[in-house]
Amino acid sequence: MRKLKLYLETTVFNRFFEPGRDYYGDTHLLFDQIAAGLFEAYTSQYVIDEPIRD
């Protein structure tokens, strides 16, 4: 069976690092599932190059 490919945009990473945001727990679960090999995750160079906000 083929893995579902997911495109992760900026908001997904923001939710991962901000405990007070909606879906924080769900986002961590998603990253755990990606790490376990259940999904293939992709992002763009734009997301990688985006400046970090304080």
Stockholm file with secondary structure:
# STOCKHOLM 1.0

chainA/1-54         MRKLKLYLETTVFNRFFEPGRDYYGDTHLLFDQIAAGLFEAYTSQYVIDEPIRD
#=GR chainA/1-54 SS CCCEEEECCHHHHHHHHCTTSTTHHHHHHHHHHHHTTSEEEECCHHHHHSCCCC
#=GC SS_cons        CCCEEEECCHHHHHHHHCTTSTTHHHHHHHHHHHHTTSEEEECCHHHHHSCCCC
//
